[in-house]
């Protein structure tokens, strides 16, 4: 919860996202089994790099200071 508060995400979805990130970092499987049809098992979906979105929120925060 402390990490969620530090990241201004002290809500259920924010905590869930932090826990999911930690699970992925430990390279653990999802907590529940997922049924995937055979016709799509050969595909691999790479997660997108979201650092650009972090930069946008930093720019917005800096812009908020200019309004005062």
C-alpha positions as CSV (number, residue, x, y, z in Angstrom):
1,X,0.0,0.0,0.0
2,X,2.9,2.3,0.7
3,X,4.1,2.0,-2.9
4,X,0.6,2.8,-4.1
5,X,0.5,5.9,-2.0
6,X,3.9,7.0,-3.2
7,X,2.7,6.7,-6.8
8,X,-0.5,8.6,-6.1
9,X,-2.5,5.4,-6.8
10,X,-4.1,4.5,-3.4
11,X,-7.1,2.7,-4.8
12,X,-7.9,-0.9,-5.6
13,X,-6.9,-0.8,-9.2
14,X,-3.6,0.9,-8.5
15,X,-2.7,-1.7,-5.9
16,X,-3.7,-4.5,-8.2
17,X,-1.5,-3.1,-11.0
18,X,1.5,-2.9,-8.6
19,X,1.0,-6.5,-7.5
20,X,0.7,-7.6,-11.1
21,X,3.9,-5.8,-12.0
22,X,5.7,-7.5,-9.1
23,X,4.4,-10.9,-10.2
24,X,5.6,-10.3,-13.8
25,X,9.0,-9.2,-12.5
26,X,9.3,-12.5,-10.6
27,X,8.3,-14.3,-13.9
28,X,5.4,-16.1,-12.1
29,X,2.4,-17.3,-14.0
30,X,-1.0,-15.6,-13.5
31,X,-2.8,-16.6,-10.3
32,X,-5.5,-18.4,-12.3
33,X,-5.5,-20.7,-15.3
34,X,-6.5,-19.2,-18.5
35,X,-8.2,-21.3,-21.2
36,X,-6.7,-20.4,-24.6
37,X,-8.0,-21.9,-27.8
38,X,-5.4,-23.9,-29.9
39,X,-5.9,-21.6,-32.9
40,X,-4.3,-18.7,-31.1
41,X,-1.7,-20.4,-28.9
42,X,1.1,-19.7,-31.4
43,X,0.7,-15.9,-31.1
44,X,2.8,-13.9,-28.6
45,X,1.7,-10.4,-27.5
46,X,4.4,-8.2,-26.2
47,X,3.4,-5.6,-23.6
48,X,3.7,-2.0,-24.8
49,X,6.3,0.3,-23.3
50,X,4.3,2.8,-21.3
51,X,7.1,5.2,-20.3
52,X,5.9,7.8,-22.7
53,X,2.6,8.0,-20.7
54,X,4.7,8.6,-17.5
55,X,6.4,11.5,-19.3
56,X,3.0,13.0,-20.3
57,X,1.8,13.0,-16.7
58,X,5.1,14.7,-15.7
59,X,4.5,17.4,-18.3
60,X,1.0,17.9,-17.1
61,X,2.2,18.3,-13.5
62,X,4.8,20.9,-14.5
63,X,2.1,22.7,-16.5
64,X,-0.2,22.8,-13.5
65,X,2.5,24.8,-11.6
66,X,2.5,27.5,-14.3
67,X,-1.2,28.2,-13.7
68,X,-0.7,29.4,-10.1
